[in-house]
Amino acid sequence: MIKYTTQFLLKVEEMVTESDYTLRYEKGNFKSGYCVLKDQKIMIVNKFFTTEGKINALLDILKNTVLDPTKFSDKSRKLHEELNLPQAQAQPTPEETPEGEPQAQTSEGEQQTTAA
């Protein structure tokens, strides 16, 4: 359950700072109240928003942004799970195909799927 308090805002801000993103509060003419620069990993929220507005803007951003929870503290990881935010997917190892079948190397360095 989301509580629109300053303490909850601080928890969300802490989770963002533990990720690769930088959070800034700036004035600007944002139609949605925030801006995300994904290449530079910067989140900008309208500094004139109320606490409730800042929380809603951050939650909107986080729903559309994939963060790596392995970098989070236990408190931030728990909050991330409670909010049901998207997580970074584990990358398959080079020895496995997406279907989970092992691959064999040929002499030319090409990979072939082995039949079981």
Secondary structure, 3 states (H helix, E strand, C coil): CCCCCHHHHHHHHHHHHHCCCEEEEECCCCCCCEEEECCCCEEEEECCCCHHHHHHHHHHHHHCCCECHHHCCHHHHHHHHHCCCCECCCCCCCCECCCCCEEEECCCCCEEECCC
